[in-house]
Amino acid sequence: MTVKLLRWILGWSEFEICDKYPERFLNIAVKSGINIWNPKKENELFRASARSSDMKYIMQTADKTMCDIHIIKNHGLLYILRKYKARSGLLIGLLIWGLAIKFLTGFIWNIKIDIPPMINEYEIRQEFREHGFYEGARTDSFDPEIVEADVSLKDNRISWITINIIGTDAEVKISPNLALGVENKENIKASNIISTADGTITRMEVRKGYSVVKVGEGIHKGQMLVSGVKEYTDGSTKLFDSEAKIYAQTLRTVTLKIPKSYQVLQAQNEFVNKLDINIMGLTLPLTLSGNPKGDYMKFSEKQQLDILSKGVPIYFLSETWQKYKKTPVHLNDKQAEQILKNKLQFYEIFMLYSADSATVSDKKCTLSQDKNNYILTAEYTIEENVAQKSVIQIKDTSNSGT
């Protein structure tokens, strides 16, 4: 892909060779370091492609071999710019338009607020504005989490706020403080169901609460799926400890690597044995050999001395050092693919275990390589239960503010 992009930027040409023996031309061109690709013969003509910057040398080579060269077509950005040179205003306009779009997408242009009846939307928008969150504000000029926390703490009418930024739009969900006007709030137990991942809903099992999404709808992580609050037009509310299973198709990608060449340790039939004695914390060697140098692995054993079936603070410490040899391993494509797929099976077991009621709907694996590694990329489409209970916090209104 990178090579094709460079060719398109720098320009390339299709040409044909008029000669019965084009092999002479090709041999000289290759020896001269000219890069030629897509060679093919059609009837008596031989066609190929080369970089536009090499066409000068191709023409010189053709003169030496008594061949006729005809350029069929030129391709690439250079020729497109030449073609529209007389329309430079159009190109400048496109460039300005692109920069303008890039600039304008860095702002919030629409804020949609889902607000309960007892709270005034104008007041909430003013509170948002004080924190730099308003229509026309740059997306990097405020932190949605800070706005959510500050406004909900400042206004006792609000239990919690969620702000979701989608491109140049913002969706705000405000939940009222249900303790207002409710007696025995200590006994209130209410919760929403939120999503644990991005995806598309495939099926729903709602036992308690009111669904705010539907099958086939796209959802994002943290979005409310089932509400534990039922609001009525007279301002009264009813609470639910929501219970639901919301299944959605989600995407997961895992990338595994293994080096093309590495070293393994192979055990050798060579041992070094040591024996020490420990008397009341003082260790004394019983053998004169020291710790061996090189690739060794140590195995230790400790045995207490018994006298008259009673243990005494004397211990024999035995050590066995086994020699290992480093052996280089060079993998081929088939071996690397098998090793990576075995590793991928462990990931699948963990993925399905960690997800709730998950099943794999589709899997696509791609094996690639760089200079030093084999790389396996797996893209999964899984169906899983993305419902997670979120307890609705009931504020204490004994010191009610706004």
ZIDABEL-V799505 format. One line per field, one symbol per residue. phi: phi as a letter, one per 20 degrees, with the letter a starting at -180 (. if undefined). psi: psi as a letter, one per 20 degrees, with the letter a starting at -180 (. if undefined). burial: # if it has 24 or more other ideal C-beta (glycine too) atoms within 12 Angstrom, else .. A space follows every 50 residues. Layout:
phi = ???
psi = ???
burial = ???
This chain:
phi = .ffffffffenbcebcdeafcffffffffffeneecclfbdcledddacb fffeffffffffffemdddceebdcofgfffffdffdfffffffffffff fffffecedbdddecfffdeffffffffffendbfofffeebdgfffgff ffffdffdebccddecmedcdddddfffffmdelffefccbdddeebfrc fdbccdecodfdcbfnefccfnffdceecdddfenfccdcegcacdebec dccccdcbffcbdcedfdebccdccccddlneecfdcefeffdoeccecd bcceedclmcfdfccdddccddfcdfdfcdedgfffffffffffffffff ffffeeleceebbcdcecbdfdcecddddddcdbeeecfcfefefedfdf df
psi = ggghggggghqrqprqpnqhmihgggghgghijpoprlpqpodjqpqrqr qhiihghgghhhhhjkqppppgqqrrhghghhhkhilhhgghgggggghg ggghijqoipoppopqhipphggghhhghhjjorpiqqhjiqohhggggg ghhhoiipgrppoppncjqppppppqoiiojpqlihipoqqrprqirqap phqqnogqrppjrrpiqqrrpiqpgppjpoprhjiqqpqqnqpqoopqpr pqpppqqpqhprqqpppqlpqppqprpoolippppiqipapqqbnqpppq pppqppoljppqlpqpopppopqqpppqpoqrggggggghhghhhhgggg ghghqolqqphqpppppaqbhiqpppppppoqpqojpppopopoqpjhlp d.
burial = ......#...#######....#..##.##....###.........##### ##.##.###.##..#.#.#.#..###........................ ......##..#.####.##....##.##..#.##..#.#..#.#..##.. ##..###########....###########.#.....#.########.## ##.#.#.######.....##.########.#.....#.####.####### ##.#.#.#.............#.#.##..................#.... ..............###.#.#.........#....#..##..##..##.. #...##.#.#..#.#.#......###.#.#.#########.####..... ..
